[in-house]
Amino acid sequence: MSAQHTNPVFVSDESCTERSLSTLNSPPGNSVKKDVFTIDLKETNKAKEAYDSYDPYLHRKVERPTTNSETLLHLLKGCLGTGILAMPKAFSHSGYLFGSIGTICIGIVCVYCIHLLITAEYELCKRRKTPSLTYPATAEAAFSEGPPFLRKFAPYSV
C-alpha cells in the first residue's frame, strides 16, 4: 500500500515504527538521511478496533423490520406530513416554476437533515455500545457528548 504513495512524508498504518526516509527535507542532490520517528499507535489501533467492531445493527432485536416501501412511506410522512395540505395555496402565491424549485430544494434539505440524524444516531450507538436510541435519547446523548458548553442542556433535551 505504501508503494502507491509518492508523498515522502506519508507513513502507512502498517509500519508504525522507526523509519528512515532519504528524501524528507533534503535538498536535491544531497544524500543526507534524516530519521523520522513515528508514534507507536498499537494501543490507539486496539481502541479503534474495539470501537469499530461494535455494529449496532447486528445487536438489534427487531420482531418485524420495515421493508423498503414502508421506509419510503415513513420518509414521505415525515417530510410532507400535513404540510401537503398547504401546497395548493403556496403554489398559488409563488407560481408553478418557483413553487416546483422551492419544493425540490426543501425536499433535499429535509432528506439531508434526516440523513444527518440517522448518521448521528448510529455514531452515538457505537460510542455508547447500545443497539438503538429513540429520538429524545439521541438528542440527550448528542448534548451530553457534544461540546462542553452544551453539556449542561442534556437533561433538558428530553
N, C-alpha and C positions, 0 to 999 in steps of 0.2 A: 504494500500500500504506500509506503514512504517513497518508493521509486517513482511513483506517478507525480509527486510534487516537485516543483522546481524551486520553491522558496527555500533558501538555505537556513532560515530561522525556524522552519517547521519542525516540530518534534512530534512524532506519532505517539499514540497511546500505548502501542505495543512496547516501545522502548523508553520507558520512564526511568532511565539510568544515566550515568555519566556518558557524555558523548563528546567527540572532538570533531569540529567542523572547520575545514581549512578555509572556506570561502567567507566565513562570517566576519564582517568588519575588517577585512584585509584589503588593501588596495590591489588593483590588478598587477600581476607580475610579482607580487610579494608572496613568499612561501611561508610566512609566519603563521603558525597554527594557534588558534585561541581555543581554550577549553570552554565548553558550555556545560553548565551544571543544571540539571533539572531536578525538580522536587519529586520524590518518590510518592506516587499517587495511589499506591496499592490500598491503603486504608480508605481513601476517598472513593476509589473504584468499588470497594466492597460495600460501602454505604450506598453508592449509586446503584449497584446491582440489587441490593435488598429493596431499594425504593422502586426500581424498575420491575422487579419480579412480581410485585403485587398488582394484580389486574382486578379492579372492582367488578368488571363484567363476569369474570369467572366465579366470583363468590356470591353472586346474587341468586336468590332462590325465588323465581317468579313462577306462579302457578300457570298463568297463561300470558305469554309475552304478546305484545301488539304486533300485528303484521305491518307491512309497508303501507298498505292502503289505509289502515287505521291510523298510522302515524301521520300520513298526509292529511287526513281529516282533522286530527288533533291540531296540526300546524295551521290549517285553514281556520279552524275555530278560534285558535289563539290569536292569530294575526287579524282576521277580519272581524269576528265577533259581531256585536250588534252595530258596529260602525258601518256595516254594509247597508243598513237602512238609511243612512245619511248620504250615501253615494249619489243618488239622483240629484239631490239639492246641491251637493258640492260640484257636480258636473255642470249643472245649470248656471252656477256662478263663475266657474273657471273656463268652461268650454271643453270640447272633446279633445283637442290636442294637448293643452296644458293639464287637463284632468287625467288623461292617459299617462302622460310622462310623470306627473306627480304621484299617481298610484303606483307606477312601476318603481319609482325612487323610494317611496315609503315602504313598499314591499321588500325591496333589497335591504333597507335599514332594519326592518323587523326580522328578516331571516338572519342577518348578521348578528343582531343582538341575541337572538335565541341560540345561535351557534356559540357566541361568547359565553352565555350562561351555561350551556351544556359542557363546554370545554373547562370552565372554572369548576363546575361540579365534579367532573371527572378528576381533575387535578387535586381538588380538596379531598376526594375519596381516597386517592392514592396516598396523600400525605397522612391522613388520619387512619388509613387502613380499614375503612368501612365500606360495605358493599354499595350503599346508596345513601343519598341525602335528599330530604324534601327541599322545597324552595325556601322556606324560612330557615331551615338548618344550613342551607348553602349560604344564605346571606349572613347568618351569625358566624359561620366558620370563616367566611371571607373577611368579615370585620375583625375577628379575633386573631387571624393570622396575617392580616394586612399591615399597613404602615402603623407605626407606634401611636401616632396622634389619632388614629381612627379606632384603636382597640377599645377605648372606653365606651364606644357606642355599641359594642357587640351585644350586651344584654338587652338593649332597647330595639334591636333589629327584628326581633321575633314578633 
